[in-house]
Amino acid sequence: MFVKFMERGFIYAILMTLVCSILGTLLGGLPYLSIIGALVMSLILGMAFQLYRPAIQKAEVGIGFISNKFLRLGIILLGFKLNLIDLAHAGVKTILVAMVVVTGVIILTYNIARKLGVNKQLAILTASGTGICGAAAVMGISPQIKVSKDQEHNKRNDEVLAVAIVAILGTLFTLIEISIKPLLHMSPSQFGVMAGGSLHEIAHAIATGGAAGPVSLDAAIITKLSRVLMLAPAALIIGIWYHHSEKNSTDNTKQKLPIPWFMAGFLLASVIGTFVPMPANVLSWLVKLAYLVLGMAMAALGMSVNFKAFVSSGRNAVIAALSSSVILLAFMIIVAKSFF
């Protein structure tokens, strides 16, 4: 493995993706770009690298490795952001809402997408991003979808497209929810619950919840993180489901059951971050490192996307995610006003 990292192609890939991730973080922190988020900005910058094909060709040997292995490492490090005590204080109601939202939205989005003719991989990735936590969920669920070598490129296209869909719709619904806030007549806490329960990315929930003050922001973050907590069990369940459905369709009984071991690392990191005493600045740097590593993986995905396939296959997936997002927003308005 060390020898691979010393290869020139790997060094090029690491430097290119690192630059994209750092720039994505800086751009994602700007006022008008914050609702898009650092991860999606890194993806866009990676896609922009394709304008200079010689660089992509030189780094090709490392791009696939980074998009695959670094995303697992990033998801593990992201666990340090999840404070289990805060989630416990939020109460059973919040966790229950998260379970219903994640389960319902994934099933609804997937079935609408499949009825519209979207391929199975893109349908489940889009459904996961919409139901759980945006780009991080797409990347967390993706390793559970096992494909043959010749299908790897198509899978990367589907990953990028799913991330783009949840980023665009999440941004759109952020603007919608902030706009309709005066019409909803909600308390700050209710508005925060609605935002955290209905929006896709953590950045979207923060931007929307923050529009109604600190109480709303806290409620939005806790509700959103409750959905993030569902990432590990969702990855396991989706992996088992996908494995069995593919085994039945191909009649291949030798397929290995995909167990998301990196999700155990994600949960372990959250346990360590919650219960092991460490300075706040150390936890903060670990979360920043998580986004840096995930940004590199997103940039690598952007560098490998096929634009023709990206444009031609996305419309029906957008319709599916848009439909379920509208239903989710209506559901969360009712739940927030009735139970919080």
KAURUR-V462365 format. One record per pair of residues at least 24 apart in sequence whose C-alpha atoms are under 7 Angstrom apart, sorted by sequence separation. I is the first residue (numbers start at 1). J is the second residue. If there is no record, write none. Layout:
I_J ; I_J
//
This chain:
138_162 ; 188_212 ; 192_216 ; 196_220 ; 236_260 ; 20_45 ; 106_131 ; 138_163 ; 191_216 ; 192_217 ; 195_220 ; 196_221 ; 235_260 ; 20_46 ; 105_131 ; 189_215 ; 193_219 ; 197_223 ; 188_215 ; 189_216 ; 192_219 ; 193_220 ; 196_223 ; 197_224 ; 135_163 ; 188_216 ; 192_220 ; 196_224 ; 102_131 ; 134_163 ; 170_199 ; 101_131 ; 102_132 ; 170_200 ; 174_204 ; 178_208 ; 189_219 ; 193_223 ; 170_201 ; 232_263 ; 134_166 ; 134_167 ; 171_204 ; 178_211 ; 125_159 ; 166_200 ; 170_204 ; 174_208 ; 122_158 ; 126_162 ; 130_166 ; 121_158 ; 125_162 ; 129_166 ; 122_162 ; 13_59 ; 12_59 ; 9_58 ; 10_59 ; 13_62 ; 9_59 ; 13_63 ; 9_60 ; 10_61 ; 9_61 ; 10_62 ; 9_62 ; 75_140 ; 134_200 ; 133_200 ; 134_201 ; 71_139 ; 132_200 ; 133_201 ; 133_202 ; 130_200 ; 129_200 ; 144_235 ; 133_227 ; 137_231 ; 141_235 ; 145_239 ; 132_227 ; 133_228 ; 140_235 ; 144_239 ; 132_228 ; 145_242 ; 98_197 ; 132_231 ; 144_258 ; 144_260 ; 102_227 ; 40_167 ; 98_226 ; 94_223 ; 98_227 ; 198_328 ; 36_167 ; 95_226 ; 198_329 ; 94_226 ; 198_332 ; 36_171 ; 87_222 ; 197_332 ; 35_171 ; 194_332 ; 87_226 ; 194_333 ; 160_301 ; 160_302 ; 194_336 ; 82_225 ; 193_336 ; 156_301 ; 160_305 ; 190_336 ; 190_337 ; 157_305 ; 156_305 ; 157_306 ; 161_310 ; 190_340 ; 186_337 ; 157_310 ; 161_314 ; 165_318 ; 169_322 ; 37_203 ; 35_203 ; 34_203 ; 35_204 ; 35_207 ; 76_262 ; 84_270 ; 76_263 ; 79_266 ; 83_270 ; 78_266 ; 79_267 ; 82_270 ; 76_265 ; 77_266 ; 80_269 ; 81_270 ; 85_274 ; 72_262 ; 76_266 ; 79_269 ; 80_270 ; 83_273 ; 84_274 ; 75_266 ; 79_270 ; 83_274 ; 130_321 ; 77_269 ; 76_269 ; 80_273 ; 123_317 ; 127_321 ; 126_321 ; 118_316 ; 118_317 ; 116_316 ; 80_283 ; 113_316 ; 113_317 ; 80_286 ; 81_287 ; 80_287 ; 113_320 ; 112_320 ; 77_286 ; 78_287 ; 77_287 ; 109_320 ; 78_290 ; 109_321 ; 77_290 ; 75_290 ; 109_324 ; 74_290 ; 108_324 ; 74_291 ; 74_293 ; 105_324 ; 74_294 ; 71_293 ; 70_293 ; 71_294 ; 70_294 ; 71_297 ; 70_297 ; 67_297 ; 66_297 ; 67_298 ; 67_300 ; 66_300 ; 67_301 ; 63_300 ; 56_303 ; 42_295 ; 46_299 ; 50_303 ; 45_299 ; 46_300 ; 49_303 ; 39_294 ; 43_298 ; 47_302 ; 39_295 ; 42_298 ; 43_299 ; 46_302 ; 47_303 ; 42_299 ; 46_303 ; 43_301 ; 44_302 ; 39_298 ; 43_302 ; 22_292 ; 21_292 ; 21_295 ; 21_296 ; 20_296 ; 18_296 ; 21_299 ; 17_296 ; 20_299 ; 17_299 ; 17_300
//
